[in-house]
Amino acid sequence: MKPSSSDERAFTIRTVTGDDLPAVAALDERISGIAKPDYWQDVFERYGGRRKGRYFLMAEDQNKKLLGYIMGEVRAWEFDSPPCGWIFGINVDSDTRLGGIGTALYLAICDGFRKFGVHTVRTTVSRKNELVMSFFRSQGMMASHYIQLETELES
Ligand SMILES: CC(C)(COP(=O)(O)OP(=O)(O)OC[C@H]1O[C@@H](n2cnc3c(N)ncnc32)[C@H](O)[C@@H]1OP(=O)(O)O)[C@@H](O)C(=O)NCCC(=O)NCCS
């Protein structure tokens, strides 16, 4: 993946490796307040390394400190949708936000999606998460003609 940098603070974007997993899980736990070791192991097994159309990318500073990560994949023909890029997770360390790292991660994963001929990028955002909503809107994303439906399952 092409390196990215900002004037204020140089950083690099690269694929997450197994060695990075504890730092990624710790960053998520700091932000979400929930430890999810099994989830992160599963994400790494499915998306880590160089897998066709699957991306688990991170930004790190010059001291190799994790600054943020993004995950996504190319999905095809779900509910008749032609192949599109799906982003299903992004987090940037609170100390380094508003420095262009989220944007660099987003652009890097979009570069990956383009290699598969994809023209559309999708994600799901909680209506309560105005921060993430503002971020994705700043990338040009808008509500699409797909909507999510859900129900509570009776036990
Ligand atoms: C959303 C997030 C990834 C943005 O990362 P970032 O590195 O700060 O993003 P950038 O610096 O590239 O910002 C890009 C644009 O996003 C928007 N944005 C970012 N932070 C914002 C804020 N606090 N308020 C309003 N808009 C904001 C702005 O339009 C910004 O552009 P600008 O700086 O020119 O105004 C980061 O805030 C984050 O990790 N938040 C928590 C994510 C989360 O809840 N993840 C769990 C669900 S996936």
The ligand as a Tripos MOL2 file, in Angstrom:
@<TRIPOS>MOLECULE
LIG
   48    50     1     0     0
SMALL
NO_CHARGES

@<TRIPOS>ATOM
      1 C1        -14.0810    9.3210   12.6020 C.3       1 LIG1
      2 C2        -12.5520    9.2580   12.7340 C.3       1 LIG1
      3 C3        -12.0640    7.9500   12.0990 C.3       1 LIG1
      4 C4        -11.9560   10.4520   11.9860 C.3       1 LIG1
      5 O1        -10.5540   10.3220   12.0140 O.3       1 LIG1
      6 P1         -9.6240   11.6220   11.8210 P.3       1 LIG1
      7 O2         -8.2320   11.1680   11.6200 O.co2     1 LIG1
      8 O3         -9.8690   12.5780   12.9350 O.co2     1 LIG1
      9 O4        -10.2320   12.2080   10.4510 O.3       1 LIG1
     10 P2         -9.6450   13.3450    9.5230 P.3       1 LIG1
     11 O5         -8.6710   14.1960   10.2700 O.co2     1 LIG1
     12 O6         -9.1720   12.7120    8.2800 O.co2     1 LIG1
     13 O7        -10.9610   14.2250    9.2530 O.3       1 LIG1
     14 C5        -11.6050   14.2360    7.9940 C.3       1 LIG1
     15 C6        -12.8990   14.9840    8.1000 C.3       1 LIG1
     16 O8        -13.8320   14.2930    8.9390 O.3       1 LIG1
     17 C7        -14.6870   15.2480    9.5930 C.3       1 LIG1
     18 N1        -14.4710   15.1760   11.0300 N.ar      1 LIG1
     19 C8        -13.4860   14.5200   11.6840 C.ar      1 LIG1
     20 N2        -13.6100   14.6970   13.0220 N.ar      1 LIG1
     21 C9        -14.6710   15.4990   13.2100 C.ar      1 LIG1
     22 C10       -15.2900   16.0650   14.3590 C.ar      1 LIG1
     23 N3        -14.8040   15.8280   15.5980 N.pl3     1 LIG1
     24 N4        -16.3780   16.8370   14.1890 N.ar      1 LIG1
     25 C11       -16.8740   17.0820   12.9640 C.ar      1 LIG1
     26 N5        -16.3180   16.5900   11.8160 N.ar      1 LIG1
     27 C12       -15.2250   15.8130   11.9500 C.ar      1 LIG1
     28 C13       -14.2520   16.6300    9.1100 C.3       1 LIG1
     29 O9        -15.0380   16.9660    7.9830 O.3       1 LIG1
     30 C14       -12.8070   16.3670    8.6880 C.3       1 LIG1
     31 O10       -12.3550   17.2590    7.7070 O.3       1 LIG1
     32 P3        -11.7090   18.6850    8.1440 P.3       1 LIG1
     33 O11       -10.5960   18.3400    9.1010 O.co2     1 LIG1
     34 O12       -11.2320   19.2500    6.8540 O.co2     1 LIG1
     35 O13       -12.7960   19.4430    8.8050 O.co2     1 LIG1
     36 C15       -12.1200    9.3510   14.2260 C.3       1 LIG1
     37 O14       -12.6910   10.4990   14.8170 O.3       1 LIG1
     38 C16       -12.5360    8.1490   15.0340 C.2       1 LIG1
     39 O15       -11.8410    7.1260   15.0500 O.2       1 LIG1
     40 N6        -13.6770    8.2350   15.7270 N.am      1 LIG1
     41 C17       -14.2190    7.1050   16.4580 C.3       1 LIG1
     42 C18       -14.5990    6.0410   15.4470 C.3       1 LIG1
     43 C19       -15.5940    5.0540   15.9550 C.2       1 LIG1
     44 O16       -16.5020    5.3830   16.7200 O.2       1 LIG1
     45 N7        -15.4260    3.8270   15.4610 N.am      1 LIG1
     46 C20       -16.3460    2.7750   15.8040 C.3       1 LIG1
     47 C21       -17.3770    2.5650   14.7110 C.3       1 LIG1
     48 S1        -16.6540    2.0850   13.1610 S.3       1 LIG1
@<TRIPOS>BOND
     1     1     2 1
     2     2     3 1
     3     2     4 1
     4     2    36 1
     5     4     5 1
     6     5     6 1
     7     6     7 2
     8     6     8 1
     9     6     9 1
    10     9    10 1
    11    10    11 2
    12    10    12 1
    13    10    13 1
    14    13    14 1
    15    14    15 1
    16    15    16 1
    17    15    30 1
    18    16    17 1
    19    17    18 1
    20    17    28 1
    21    18    19 ar
    22    18    27 ar
    23    19    20 ar
    24    20    21 ar
    25    21    22 ar
    26    21    27 ar
    27    22    23 1
    28    22    24 ar
    29    24    25 ar
    30    25    26 ar
    31    26    27 ar
    32    28    29 1
    33    28    30 1
    34    30    31 1
    35    31    32 1
    36    32    33 2
    37    32    34 1
    38    32    35 1
    39    36    37 1
    40    36    38 1
    41    38    39 2
    42    38    40 1
    43    40    41 1
    44    41    42 1
    45    42    43 1
    46    43    44 2
    47    43    45 1
    48    45    46 1
    49    46    47 1
    50    47    48 1
@<TRIPOS>SUBSTRUCTURE
     1 LIG1         1 GROUP 0 **** ****
